[in-house]
Amino acid sequence: MALSIASRAVDGVTVLDLSGRITLGEGSVQLRDAIRDLISKGQKNILLNLGEVNYIDSSGLGELVSAYTTAKNQGAGLKLLNLTKKVKDVLQLTKLYTVFDIYDDEASAVGSYK
Amino acid sequence: MDSVHDVEAAAEKLAAQAGLDEDECFHVAMAVREATVNAVLHGNEYDPAKLIDVCMENTGEALVFVITDQGKGVDPEELPDPLAPENLLRGSGRGIFLIRSFMDEVRFKQLHPGTELTLVKRLAAAAEIT
């Protein structure tokens, strides 16, 4: 299942609801384009809702990291919400769990930008 | 990339048929996928004239996957540690680490040209006997 991305605004935060796989050829480019588009439009507060992402490979991990550093370099923030067990396990294994701000509920994640 | 998906699906099926649990099947399929992607991307460098060969077998004691490309080869000892603080924010370089994390044995063999990568996942029932 390829990646689908839906965007919505919540109290000044852009929430991207991701669904599917973030892998080479199946979503990593879509994610990159979506993040770049938001940043080019001046969006500073970005929240990636990964609640429906059931698979991420090393390429997808690389895209998450690149999105994070791109946002940071542009003065924007990028945080993660609702990790599935499989994605959480891989982030922990690669120590990326310590890099990102990660939340289990949307209200807290949105509130963290205030 | 369709062939990568086919290999991944076949690996997951073999793992399930061998009785591995859901997490182990996921790990095996991901390791084989990463190895195959590496073969296509870094080994053969997307050259359509070069082939990838994938063999998979349940020996009764282990699942064995052999992925061979026709590229220029790789020295696994030269790959940077993706867990090192200076590498954590790199946008690539985690594939081999994931493969090593998920499999029991990982062996590289240089074919000049090409690389043969062997991945082994031991089966619990066989391990208990030995």
gemmi code that builds the backbone of each chain (N, CA, C; Angstrom):
import gemmi

chains = {
    "A": [
        ("MET", (0.848, -1.193, 0.000), (0.000, 0.000, 0.000), (0.882, 1.240, 0.000)),
        ("ALA", (0.684, 2.088, -0.990), (1.479, 3.311, -1.093), (1.069, 4.289, 0.003)),
        ("LEU", (1.851, 5.336, 0.119), (1.580, 6.323, 1.164), (0.534, 7.326, 0.686)),
        ("SER", (-0.431, 7.606, 1.565), (-1.345, 8.712, 1.293), (-1.144, 9.765, 2.372)),
        ("ILE", (-1.262, 11.015, 1.976), (-1.008, 12.123, 2.893), (-2.176, 13.101, 2.825)),
        ("ALA", (-2.775, 13.370, 3.981), (-3.843, 14.369, 4.062), (-3.405, 15.457, 5.029)),
        ("SER", (-3.698, 16.688, 4.682), (-3.250, 17.820, 5.493), (-4.444, 18.518, 6.133)),
        ("ARG", (-4.281, 18.920, 7.378), (-5.308, 19.712, 8.060), (-4.630, 20.652, 9.035)),
        ("ALA", (-5.341, 21.719, 9.370), (-4.789, 22.724, 10.288), (-5.502, 22.634, 11.624)),
        ("VAL", (-4.733, 22.622, 12.702), (-5.292, 22.571, 14.058), (-4.555, 23.596, 14.914)),
        ("ASP", (-5.232, 24.684, 15.248), (-4.668, 25.710, 16.132), (-3.268, 26.156, 15.702)),
        ("GLY", (-3.124, 26.448, 14.433), (-1.847, 26.954, 13.949), (-0.812, 25.888, 13.650)),
        ("VAL", (-1.194, 24.634, 13.821), (-0.289, 23.525, 13.525), (-0.799, 22.796, 12.280)),
        ("THR", (0.101, 22.500, 11.367), (-0.282, 21.700, 10.205), (-0.057, 20.230, 10.528)),
        ("VAL", (-1.163, 19.494, 10.533), (-1.080, 18.060, 10.815), (-1.151, 17.307, 9.488)),
        ("LEU", (-0.120, 16.489, 9.250), (-0.164, 15.616, 8.074), (-0.535, 14.217, 8.539)),
        ("ASP", (-1.695, 13.749, 8.098), (-2.123, 12.390, 8.426), (-1.586, 11.446, 7.364)),
        ("LEU", (-0.635, 10.609, 7.763), (0.005, 9.692, 6.820), (-0.602, 8.298, 6.963)),
        ("SER", (-0.764, 7.630, 5.846), (-1.327, 6.284, 5.873), (-0.634, 5.418, 4.824)),
        ("GLY", (-0.154, 4.253, 5.252), (0.498, 3.352, 4.307), (1.943, 3.082, 4.681)),
        ("ARG", (2.794, 2.976, 3.674), (4.210, 2.636, 3.883), (5.098, 3.814, 3.502)),
        ("ILE", (6.130, 4.040, 4.295), (7.135, 5.049, 3.924), (8.390, 4.279, 3.545)),
        ("THR", (8.529, 4.005, 2.269), (9.656, 3.204, 1.785), (10.176, 3.792, 0.484)),
        ("LEU", (11.334, 3.312, 0.084), (11.885, 3.731, -1.198), (10.877, 3.416, -2.294)),
        ("GLY", (10.478, 4.429, -3.027), (9.563, 4.224, -4.145), (8.109, 4.126, -3.769)),
        ("GLU", (7.808, 4.145, -2.478), (6.405, 4.001, -2.077), (5.975, 5.065, -1.071)),
        ("GLY", (6.628, 6.199, -1.078), (6.173, 7.216, -0.145), (7.243, 8.171, 0.332)),
        ("SER", (8.503, 7.766, 0.221), (9.541, 8.644, 0.748), (9.607, 9.957, -0.047)),
        ("VAL", (9.413, 9.883, -1.365), (9.447, 11.091, -2.180), (8.209, 11.955, -1.905)),
        ("GLN", (7.055, 11.290, -1.743), (5.829, 12.035, -1.436), (5.973, 12.816, -0.137)),
        ("LEU", (6.573, 12.158, 0.857), (6.759, 12.812, 2.151), (7.704, 14.005, 2.001)),
        ("ARG", (8.791, 13.806, 1.270), (9.762, 14.882, 1.056), (9.090, 16.084, 0.399)),
        ("ASP", (8.302, 15.815, -0.643), (7.634, 16.899, -1.363), (6.626, 17.622, -0.470)),
        ("ALA", (5.914, 16.861, 0.335), (4.895, 17.464, 1.211), (5.539, 18.391, 2.232)),
        ("ILE", (6.652, 17.949, 2.814), (7.335, 18.767, 3.823), (7.917, 20.029, 3.175)),
        ("ARG", (8.549, 19.852, 2.039), (9.131, 21.015, 1.357), (8.060, 22.021, 0.980)),
        ("ASP", (6.902, 21.511, 0.547), (5.794, 22.386, 0.168), (5.329, 23.206, 1.369)),
        ("LEU", (5.194, 22.560, 2.509), (4.749, 23.264, 3.721), (5.754, 24.339, 4.122)),
        ("ILE", (7.012, 23.968, 4.102), (8.044, 24.917, 4.539), (8.138, 26.100, 3.567)),
        ("SER", (7.990, 25.818, 2.273), (8.047, 26.911, 1.294), (6.877, 27.875, 1.465)),
        ("LYS", (5.798, 27.375, 2.048), (4.626, 28.232, 2.290), (4.697, 28.915, 3.651)),
        ("GLY", (5.795, 28.709, 4.341), (5.990, 29.401, 5.610), (5.392, 28.702, 6.826)),
        ("GLN", (4.973, 27.445, 6.659), (4.434, 26.706, 7.808), (5.572, 26.367, 8.767)),
        ("LYS", (5.427, 26.764, 10.006), (6.499, 26.572, 10.977), (6.244, 25.406, 11.930)),
        ("ASN", (4.984, 25.049, 12.091), (4.632, 24.017, 13.078), (4.033, 22.809, 12.365)),
        ("ILE", (4.805, 21.757, 12.274), (4.379, 20.587, 11.504), (4.315, 19.363, 12.415)),
        ("LEU", (3.234, 18.642, 12.280), (3.033, 17.425, 13.071), (2.726, 16.275, 12.121)),
        ("LEU", (3.554, 15.245, 12.150), (3.319, 14.069, 11.304), (2.577, 13.018, 12.108)),
        ("ASN", (1.343, 12.763, 11.722), (0.555, 11.724, 12.383), (0.823, 10.393, 11.678)),
        ("LEU", (1.574, 9.512, 12.368), (1.982, 8.236, 11.762), (1.114, 7.068, 12.227)),
        ("GLY", (-0.072, 7.401, 12.740), (-0.939, 6.366, 13.313), (-1.358, 5.281, 12.333)),
        ("GLU", (-1.347, 5.602, 11.046), (-1.733, 4.603, 10.037), (-0.537, 4.177, 9.181)),
        ("VAL", (0.651, 4.454, 9.666), (1.854, 4.009, 8.937), (2.333, 2.703, 9.557)),
        ("ASN", (2.201, 1.649, 8.811), (2.501, 0.324, 9.367), (3.864, -0.208, 8.924)),
        ("TYR", (4.604, 0.580, 8.189), (5.893, 0.085, 7.689), (6.772, 1.268, 7.318)),
        ("ILE", (8.012, 1.201, 7.752), (8.989, 2.207, 7.328), (10.324, 1.484, 7.138)),
        ("ASP", (11.003, 1.755, 6.023), (12.306, 1.116, 5.797), (13.427, 2.128, 6.016)),
        ("SER", (14.651, 1.751, 5.703), (15.774, 2.645, 5.973), (15.665, 3.930, 5.142)),
        ("SER", (15.107, 3.807, 3.943), (14.921, 4.988, 3.110), (13.891, 5.922, 3.738)),
        ("GLY", (12.817, 5.339, 4.263), (11.792, 6.135, 4.935), (12.333, 6.805, 6.187)),
        ("LEU", (13.169, 6.079, 6.928), (13.811, 6.675, 8.108), (14.664, 7.866, 7.688)),
        ("GLY", (15.392, 7.695, 6.590), (16.231, 8.772, 6.075), (15.397, 9.992, 5.702)),
        ("GLU", (14.217, 9.742, 5.132), (13.345, 10.869, 4.768), (12.824, 11.588, 6.009)),
        ("LEU", (12.493, 10.821, 7.034), (12.038, 11.457, 8.280), (13.134, 12.356, 8.851)),
        ("VAL", (14.356, 11.831, 8.863), (15.479, 12.601, 9.395), (15.723, 13.844, 8.538)),
        ("SER", (15.705, 13.663, 7.225), (15.912, 14.805, 6.330), (14.822, 15.851, 6.502)),
        ("ALA", (13.583, 15.392, 6.675), (12.469, 16.326, 6.896), (12.692, 17.107, 8.184)),
        ("TYR", (13.148, 16.398, 9.194), (13.407, 17.037, 10.498), (14.502, 18.102, 10.381)),
        ("THR", (15.601, 17.747, 9.726), (16.707, 18.701, 9.624), (16.363, 19.864, 8.683)),
        ("THR", (15.619, 19.562, 7.613), (15.176, 20.637, 6.708), (14.307, 21.632, 7.460)),
        ("ALA", (13.355, 21.103, 8.234), (12.463, 21.975, 9.010), (13.268, 22.810, 10.001)),
        ("LYS", (14.162, 22.141, 10.704), (14.939, 22.833, 11.731), (15.789, 23.942, 11.119)),
        ("ASN", (16.404, 23.634, 9.977), (17.256, 24.629, 9.320), (16.471, 25.845, 8.823)),
        ("GLN", (15.162, 25.644, 8.626), (14.312, 26.740, 8.155), (13.561, 27.404, 9.315)),
        ("GLY", (13.949, 27.042, 10.519), (13.298, 27.643, 11.679), (11.927, 27.071, 11.971)),
        ("ALA", (11.629, 25.922, 11.389), (10.334, 25.279, 11.617), (10.511, 24.076, 12.556)),
        ("GLY", (9.397, 23.549, 13.019), (9.445, 22.375, 13.878), (8.744, 21.207, 13.222)),
        ("LEU", (9.231, 20.003, 13.475), (8.580, 18.803, 12.943), (8.545, 17.756, 14.055)),
        ("LYS", (7.344, 17.388, 14.456), (7.181, 16.426, 15.548), (6.344, 15.243, 15.063)),
        ("LEU", (6.442, 14.148, 15.806), (5.757, 12.917, 15.406), (4.639, 12.570, 16.378)),
        ("LEU", (3.584, 11.993, 15.829), (2.396, 11.648, 16.630), (1.954, 10.217, 16.314)),
        ("ASN", (1.527, 9.506, 17.355), (0.865, 8.195, 17.196), (1.693, 7.156, 16.434)),
        ("LEU", (2.838, 6.819, 16.952), (3.651, 5.804, 16.293), (3.024, 4.419, 16.459)),
        ("THR", (2.990, 3.656, 15.385), (2.596, 2.251, 15.503), (3.783, 1.481, 16.113)),
        ("LYS", (3.501, 0.290, 16.601), (4.550, -0.482, 17.265), (5.738, -0.734, 16.328)),
        ("LYS", (5.442, -1.067, 15.094), (6.527, -1.399, 14.166), (7.416, -0.182, 13.896)),
        ("VAL", (6.799, 0.965, 13.719), (7.585, 2.176, 13.463), (8.354, 2.577, 14.720)),
        ("LYS", (7.693, 2.463, 15.863), (8.362, 2.802, 17.129), (9.574, 1.902, 17.355)),
        ("ASP", (9.417, 0.611, 17.107), (10.524, -0.343, 17.297), (11.733, 0.038, 16.435)),
        ("VAL", (11.469, 0.383, 15.184), (12.567, 0.718, 14.271), (13.227, 2.035, 14.680)),
        ("LEU", (12.427, 2.994, 15.127), (12.998, 4.275, 15.587), (13.857, 4.070, 16.836)),
        ("GLN", (13.413, 3.176, 17.700), (14.203, 2.909, 18.911), (15.502, 2.190, 18.557)),
        ("LEU", (15.400, 1.224, 17.673), (16.571, 0.446, 17.275), (17.654, 1.339, 16.667)),
        ("THR", (17.228, 2.321, 15.899), (18.174, 3.199, 15.205), (18.515, 4.456, 16.017)),
        ("LYS", (18.013, 4.501, 17.243), (18.248, 5.638, 18.165), (17.607, 6.935, 17.685)),
        ("LEU", (16.757, 6.855, 16.684), (16.102, 8.076, 16.215), (14.968, 8.495, 17.141)),
        ("TYR", (14.572, 7.583, 18.003), (13.528, 7.896, 18.983), (13.977, 9.055, 19.871)),
        ("THR", (15.288, 9.180, 20.042), (15.822, 10.248, 20.891), (15.953, 11.575, 20.142)),
        ("VAL", (15.850, 11.511, 18.821), (16.023, 12.713, 18.005), (14.722, 13.518, 17.923)),
        ("PHE", (13.622, 12.802, 17.749), (12.336, 13.460, 17.506), (11.578, 13.737, 18.796)),
        ("ASP", (10.737, 14.777, 18.760), (9.713, 14.947, 19.793), (8.537, 14.078, 19.376)),
        ("ILE", (8.142, 13.146, 20.258), (7.125, 12.164, 19.893), (5.979, 12.212, 20.906)),
        ("TYR", (4.756, 12.183, 20.384), (3.571, 12.298, 21.233), (2.583, 11.168, 20.933)),
        ("ASP", (1.825, 10.848, 21.988), (0.796, 9.812, 21.837), (-0.603, 10.398, 21.672)),
        ("ASP", (-0.765, 11.677, 21.994), (-2.090, 12.264, 21.770), (-1.939, 13.628, 21.094)),
        ("GLU", (-2.896, 13.884, 20.228), (-2.808, 15.060, 19.349), (-2.879, 16.369, 20.123)),
        ("ALA", (-3.727, 16.437, 21.134), (-3.878, 17.691, 21.879), (-2.550, 18.103, 22.513)),
        ("SER", (-1.856, 17.151, 23.090), (-0.555, 17.469, 23.704), (0.456, 17.888, 22.645)),
        ("ALA", (0.424, 17.202, 21.510), (1.372, 17.523, 20.438), (1.120, 18.925, 19.907)),
        ("VAL", (-0.145, 19.252, 19.658), (-0.488, 20.596, 19.166), (-0.135, 21.634, 20.227)),
        ("GLY", (-0.454, 21.323, 21.475), (-0.180, 22.250, 22.574), (1.305, 22.513, 22.770)),
        ("SER", (2.135, 21.579, 22.373), (3.580, 21.739, 22.572), (4.151, 22.863, 21.700)),
        ("TYR", (3.411, 23.281, 20.683), (3.893, 24.348, 19.802), (3.548, 25.737, 20.341)),
        ("LYS", (2.772, 25.802, 21.430), (2.369, 27.117, 21.951), (3.422, 27.679, 22.883)),
    ],
    "B": [
        ("MET", (11.142, -1.345, -8.901), (10.988, -1.714, -7.497), (9.939, -2.813, -7.314)),
        ("ASP", (9.219, -3.157, -8.374), (8.224, -4.224, -8.247), (8.881, -5.539, -7.844)),
        ("SER", (10.069, -5.780, -8.391), (10.756, -7.036, -8.071), (11.180, -7.057, -6.607)),
        ("VAL", (11.535, -5.900, -6.056), (11.873, -5.821, -4.630), (10.661, -6.220, -3.791)),
        ("HIS", (9.508, -5.704, -4.182), (8.277, -6.028, -3.451), (7.979, -7.522, -3.537)),
        ("ASP", (8.201, -8.117, -4.709), (7.953, -9.550, -4.866), (8.886, -10.369, -3.964)),
        ("VAL", (10.151, -9.962, -3.898), (11.120, -10.668, -3.051), (10.724, -10.542, -1.578)),
        ("GLU", (10.352, -9.334, -1.186), (9.929, -9.093, 0.194), (8.730, -9.979, 0.550)),
        ("ALA", (7.754, -10.029, -0.348), (6.550, -10.833, -0.095), (6.894, -12.319, -0.002)),
        ("ALA", (7.788, -12.775, -0.855), (8.184, -14.192, -0.835), (8.926, -14.524, 0.463)),
        ("ALA", (9.770, -13.609, 0.917), (10.513, -13.828, 2.170), (9.556, -13.894, 3.353)),
        ("GLU", (8.588, -13.004, 3.360), (7.616, -12.994, 4.459), (6.789, -14.284, 4.461)),
        ("LYS", (6.445, -14.754, 3.282), (5.670, -16.000, 3.169), (6.489, -17.183, 3.673)),
        ("LEU", (7.761, -17.231, 3.294), (8.635, -18.329, 3.735), (8.783, -18.313, 5.263)),
        ("ALA", (8.915, -17.099, 5.816), (9.059, -16.965, 7.265), (7.787, -17.415, 7.981)),
        ("ALA", (6.642, -17.045, 7.441), (5.369, -17.442, 8.055), (5.193, -18.955, 7.988)),
        ("GLN", (5.539, -19.534, 6.845), (5.414, -20.987, 6.679), (6.353, -21.740, 7.624)),
        ("ALA", (7.458, -21.083, 8.010), (8.416, -21.714, 8.933), (7.976, -21.583, 10.384)),
        ("GLY", (6.876, -20.863, 10.609), (6.334, -20.772, 11.957), (6.836, -19.590, 12.769)),
        ("LEU", (7.518, -18.658, 12.133), (7.967, -17.473, 12.863), (6.764, -16.606, 13.231)),
        ("ASP", (6.885, -15.898, 14.359), (5.754, -15.054, 14.766), (5.710, -13.786, 13.915)),
        ("GLU", (4.679, -12.970, 14.156), (4.437, -11.813, 13.293), (5.631, -10.853, 13.276)),
        ("ASP", (6.182, -10.587, 14.467), (7.319, -9.666, 14.528), (8.530, -10.216, 13.775)),
        ("GLU", (8.784, -11.518, 13.948), (9.938, -12.132, 13.277), (9.753, -12.144, 11.756)),
        ("CYS", (8.518, -12.412, 11.328), (8.244, -12.374, 9.887), (8.502, -10.981, 9.332)),
        ("PHE", (8.067, -9.983, 10.086), (8.285, -8.589, 9.686), (9.780, -8.291, 9.595)),
        ("HIS", (10.528, -8.757, 10.577), (11.973, -8.496, 10.601), (12.687, -9.179, 9.437)),
        ("VAL", (12.341, -10.433, 9.198), (12.970, -11.164, 8.089), (12.647, -10.493, 6.752)),
        ("ALA", (11.368, -10.166, 6.565), (10.959, -9.546, 5.298), (11.652, -8.203, 5.108)),
        ("MET", (11.791, -7.454, 6.198), (12.431, -6.140, 6.095), (13.920, -6.279, 5.783)),
        ("ALA", (14.572, -7.240, 6.431), (15.999, -7.451, 6.169), (16.227, -7.842, 4.709)),
        ("VAL", (15.404, -8.748, 4.214), (15.561, -9.189, 2.822), (15.249, -8.043, 1.865)),
        ("ARG", (14.245, -7.251, 2.210), (13.924, -6.086, 1.385), (15.107, -5.111, 1.340)),
        ("GLU", (15.668, -4.825, 2.518), (16.793, -3.885, 2.569), (17.974, -4.401, 1.736)),
        ("ALA", (18.236, -5.698, 1.842), (19.345, -6.288, 1.091), (19.095, -6.198, -0.412)),
        ("THR", (17.857, -6.425, -0.808), (17.523, -6.384, -2.235), (17.572, -4.951, -2.765)),
        ("VAL", (17.072, -4.018, -1.970), (17.155, -2.602, -2.360), (18.618, -2.194, -2.521)),
        ("ASN", (19.458, -2.614, -1.583), (20.886, -2.292, -1.682), (21.489, -2.844, -2.967)),
        ("ALA", (21.087, -4.063, -3.311), (21.618, -4.701, -4.519), (21.225, -3.911, -5.769)),
        ("VAL", (19.983, -3.460, -5.809), (19.484, -2.710, -6.969), (20.088, -1.307, -7.004)),
        ("LEU", (20.079, -0.660, -5.837), (20.434, 0.764, -5.760), (21.945, 0.979, -5.708)),
        ("HIS", (22.594, 0.337, -4.733), (24.020, 0.578, -4.532), (24.891, -0.425, -5.295)),
        ("GLY", (24.388, -1.639, -5.463), (25.151, -2.649, -6.191), (25.097, -2.391, -7.688)),
        ("ASN", (23.947, -2.655, -8.259), (23.804, -2.510, -9.717), (23.561, -1.073, -10.161)),
        ("GLU", (23.357, -0.182, -9.200), (23.157, 1.246, -9.502), (22.086, 1.455, -10.572)),
        ("TYR", (20.994, 0.718, -10.424), (19.824, 0.841, -11.308), (20.129, 0.495, -12.768)),
        ("ASP", (21.270, -0.147, -13.030), (21.615, -0.507, -14.406), (20.727, -1.674, -14.851)),
        ("PRO", (19.846, -1.446, -15.825), (18.919, -2.510, -16.245), (19.625, -3.701, -16.893)),
        ("ALA", (20.880, -3.503, -17.284), (21.622, -4.606, -17.915), (22.184, -5.574, -16.867)),
        ("LYS", (22.174, -5.140, -15.612), (22.708, -5.985, -14.542), (21.568, -6.668, -13.791)),
        ("LEU", (21.836, -7.891, -13.375), (20.791, -8.700, -12.755), (21.003, -8.849, -11.248)),
        ("ILE", (19.897, -9.069, -10.568), (19.916, -9.431, -9.153), (19.470, -10.885, -9.069)),
        ("ASP", (20.163, -11.670, -8.284), (19.758, -13.063, -8.078), (19.411, -13.247, -6.610)),
        ("VAL", (18.232, -13.778, -6.351), (17.808, -14.002, -4.967), (17.402, -15.466, -4.803)),
        ("CYS", (18.029, -16.144, -3.859), (17.653, -17.521, -3.535), (17.229, -17.560, -2.075)),
        ("MET", (16.162, -18.275, -1.779), (15.740, -18.411, -0.389), (15.352, -19.854, -0.107)),
        ("GLU", (15.721, -20.298, 1.095), (15.533, -21.713, 1.412), (15.274, -21.900, 2.905)),
        ("ASN", (14.372, -22.805, 3.223), (14.206, -23.254, 4.600), (14.945, -24.578, 4.718)),
        ("THR", (16.075, -24.583, 5.435), (16.885, -25.797, 5.537), (16.375, -26.737, 6.640)),
        ("GLY", (15.375, -26.252, 7.373), (14.906, -27.009, 8.530), (15.526, -26.490, 9.814)),
        ("GLU", (16.719, -25.972, 9.705), (17.397, -25.372, 10.854), (17.384, -23.851, 10.790)),
        ("ALA", (17.263, -23.343, 9.586), (17.324, -21.890, 9.409), (16.703, -21.490, 8.076)),
        ("LEU", (16.342, -20.222, 8.019), (15.977, -19.629, 6.731), (17.242, -18.970, 6.183)),
        ("VAL", (17.558, -19.288, 4.940), (18.780, -18.757, 4.330), (18.406, -17.986, 3.063)),
        ("PHE", (18.844, -16.752, 2.999), (18.577, -15.888, 1.845), (19.919, -15.465, 1.247)),
        ("VAL", (20.065, -15.647, -0.036), (21.296, -15.235, -0.712), (20.929, -14.254, -1.821)),
        ("ILE", (21.436, -13.023, -1.682), (21.122, -11.956, -2.633), (22.431, -11.566, -3.340)),
        ("THR", (22.429, -11.659, -4.640), (23.654, -11.393, -5.403), (23.410, -10.295, -6.425)),
        ("ASP", (24.326, -9.337, -6.465), (24.241, -8.297, -7.505), (25.474, -8.378, -8.392)),
        ("GLN", (25.526, -7.524, -9.389), (26.639, -7.510, -10.339), (27.364, -6.165, -10.303)),
        ("GLY", (27.345, -5.530, -9.154), (27.938, -4.204, -9.018), (29.419, -4.253, -8.689)),
        ("LYS", (29.917, -3.107, -8.254), (31.358, -2.974, -8.042), (31.810, -3.502, -6.683)),
        ("GLY", (30.869, -3.886, -5.850), (31.241, -4.459, -4.556), (31.219, -3.448, -3.434)),
        ("VAL", (31.184, -3.952, -2.215), (31.136, -3.080, -1.049), (31.986, -3.687, 0.061)),
        ("ASP", (32.666, -2.819, 0.804), (33.408, -3.281, 1.976), (32.581, -2.938, 3.206)),
        ("PRO", (31.962, -3.948, 3.831), (31.062, -3.662, 4.970), (31.785, -3.020, 6.145)),
        ("GLU", (33.101, -3.236, 6.212), (33.857, -2.655, 7.333), (34.002, -1.143, 7.191)),
        ("GLU", (33.803, -0.653, 5.980), (33.964, 0.788, 5.759), (32.674, 1.576, 5.948)),
        ("LEU", (31.584, 0.852, 6.195), (30.302, 1.549, 6.353), (30.268, 2.268, 7.695)),
        ("PRO", (29.856, 3.535, 7.709), (29.814, 4.275, 8.976), (28.749, 3.723, 9.911)),
        ("ASP", (29.021, 3.841, 11.212), (28.073, 3.378, 12.236), (26.914, 4.366, 12.322)),
        ("PRO", (25.686, 3.931, 11.950), (24.561, 4.883, 11.953), (24.132, 5.310, 13.354)),
        ("LEU", (24.622, 4.606, 14.382), (24.257, 4.965, 15.753), (25.230, 5.969, 16.373)),
        ("ALA", (26.345, 6.215, 15.693), (27.304, 7.194, 16.219), (26.646, 8.574, 16.210)),
        ("PRO", (26.878, 9.354, 17.259), (26.214, 10.668, 17.353), (26.373, 11.524, 16.105)),
        ("GLU", (27.558, 11.453, 15.493), (27.792, 12.296, 14.317), (27.045, 11.799, 13.075)),
        ("ASN", (26.518, 10.562, 13.150), (25.807, 10.004, 11.996), (24.295, 9.920, 12.183)),
        ("LEU", (23.815, 10.241, 13.395), (22.386, 10.044, 13.687), (21.479, 10.807, 12.732)),
        ("LEU", (21.908, 11.983, 12.295), (21.044, 12.807, 11.448), (21.349, 12.643, 9.959)),
        ("ARG", (22.095, 11.607, 9.620), (22.339, 11.336, 8.198), (21.062, 10.816, 7.541)),
        ("GLY", (20.883, 11.168, 6.291), (19.672, 10.768, 5.579), (19.736, 9.375, 4.989)),
        ("SER", (20.852, 8.672, 5.201), (20.971, 7.314, 4.658), (21.961, 6.526, 5.511)),
        ("GLY", (22.153, 5.253, 5.148), (23.187, 4.461, 5.817), (22.696, 3.560, 6.938)),
        ("ARG", (21.390, 3.267, 6.963), (20.854, 2.421, 8.039), (20.462, 1.022, 7.568)),
        ("GLY", (20.542, 0.765, 6.272), (20.076, -0.509, 5.731), (20.822, -1.722, 6.265)),
        ("ILE", (22.149, -1.691, 6.179), (22.942, -2.835, 6.644), (22.790, -3.010, 8.156)),
        ("PHE", (22.699, -1.895, 8.870), (22.489, -1.972, 10.322), (21.183, -2.704, 10.638)),
        ("LEU", (20.114, -2.370, 9.921), (18.825, -3.041, 10.163), (18.926, -4.526, 9.821)),
        ("ILE", (19.597, -4.834, 8.719), (19.752, -6.242, 8.325), (20.475, -7.013, 9.435)),
        ("ARG", (21.565, -6.449, 9.939), (22.336, -7.127, 10.987), (21.529, -7.242, 12.275)),
        ("SER", (20.664, -6.276, 12.523), (19.858, -6.303, 13.746), (18.792, -7.393, 13.693)),
        ("PHE", (18.276, -7.641, 12.501), (17.124, -8.529, 12.376), (17.497, -9.980, 12.067)),
        ("MET", (18.708, -10.209, 11.581), (19.089, -11.578, 11.205), (20.141, -12.123, 12.170)),
        ("ASP", (20.285, -13.438, 12.211), (21.255, -14.063, 13.118), (22.660, -14.082, 12.529)),
        ("GLU", (22.758, -14.195, 11.225), (24.066, -14.163, 10.557), (23.951, -13.330, 9.286)),
        ("VAL", (24.974, -12.549, 9.020), (25.046, -11.776, 7.778), (26.463, -11.920, 7.240)),
        ("ARG", (26.578, -12.453, 6.030), (27.909, -12.677, 5.455), (28.016, -11.986, 4.084)),
        ("PHE", (29.112, -11.278, 3.892), (29.394, -10.637, 2.605), (30.460, -11.445, 1.874)),
        ("LYS", (30.282, -11.608, 0.590), (31.312, -12.252, -0.229), (31.485, -11.422, -1.498)),
        ("GLN", (32.708, -11.006, -1.747), (32.979, -10.207, -2.946), (33.217, -11.132, -4.134)),
        ("LEU", (32.539, -10.854, -5.245), (32.605, -11.738, -6.411), (33.470, -11.160, -7.537)),
        ("HIS", (33.775, -9.881, -7.448), (34.658, -9.233, -8.449), (34.252, -9.527, -9.892)),
        ("PRO", (33.220, -8.964, -10.450), (32.416, -7.942, -9.801), (31.220, -8.547, -9.086)),
        ("GLY", (30.616, -7.743, -8.263), (29.397, -8.152, -7.584), (29.605, -8.480, -6.120)),
        ("THR", (28.497, -8.535, -5.426), (28.497, -8.882, -4.012), (27.444, -9.946, -3.764)),
        ("GLU", (27.822, -10.937, -2.981), (26.875, -11.967, -2.556), (26.645, -11.761, -1.066)),
        ("LEU", (25.396, -11.521, -0.719), (25.045, -11.278, 0.677), (24.187, -12.443, 1.163)),
        ("THR", (24.632, -13.100, 2.215), (23.889, -14.236, 2.772), (23.307, -13.838, 4.121)),
        ("LEU", (21.998, -14.006, 4.247), (21.299, -13.692, 5.490), (20.744, -14.987, 6.072)),
        ("VAL", (20.964, -15.203, 7.362), (20.501, -16.430, 8.014), (19.638, -16.080, 9.216)),
        ("LYS", (18.469, -16.683, 9.265), (17.603, -16.573, 10.447), (17.392, -17.981, 10.987)),
        ("ARG", (17.982, -18.261, 12.137), (17.850, -19.593, 12.711), (16.433, -19.811, 13.220)),
        ("LEU", (15.961, -21.030, 13.069), (14.610, -21.373, 13.523), (14.662, -21.860, 14.965)),
        ("ALA", (13.738, -21.392, 15.768), (13.776, -21.658, 17.211), (13.729, -23.146, 17.514)),
        ("ALA", (12.882, -23.883, 16.788), (12.741, -25.315, 17.059), (14.071, -26.029, 16.858)),
        ("ALA", (14.779, -25.643, 15.786), (16.078, -26.252, 15.514), (17.084, -25.850, 16.580)),
        ("ALA", (17.022, -24.599, 17.021), (17.957, -24.112, 18.031), (17.777, -24.869, 19.345)),
        ("GLU", (16.513, -25.187, 19.677), (16.257, -25.906, 20.926), (16.858, -27.312, 20.884)),
        ("ILE", (16.809, -27.951, 19.731), (17.346, -29.305, 19.586), (18.861, -29.295, 19.764)),
        ("THR", (19.499, -28.266, 19.154), (20.959, -28.210, 19.231), (21.376, -27.617, 20.574)),
    ],
}
model = gemmi.Model(1)
for chain_id, residues in chains.items():
    chain = gemmi.Chain(chain_id)
    for i, (resn, *xyz) in enumerate(residues, 1):
        res = gemmi.Residue()
        res.name, res.seqid = resn, gemmi.SeqId(i, " ")
        for name, pos in zip(("N", "CA", "C"), xyz):
            atom = gemmi.Atom()
            atom.name, atom.element = name, gemmi.Element(name[0])
            atom.pos, atom.b_iso = gemmi.Position(*pos), 0.0
            res.add_atom(atom)
        chain.add_residue(res)
    model.add_chain(chain)
structure = gemmi.Structure()
structure.add_model(model)
structure.setup_entities()
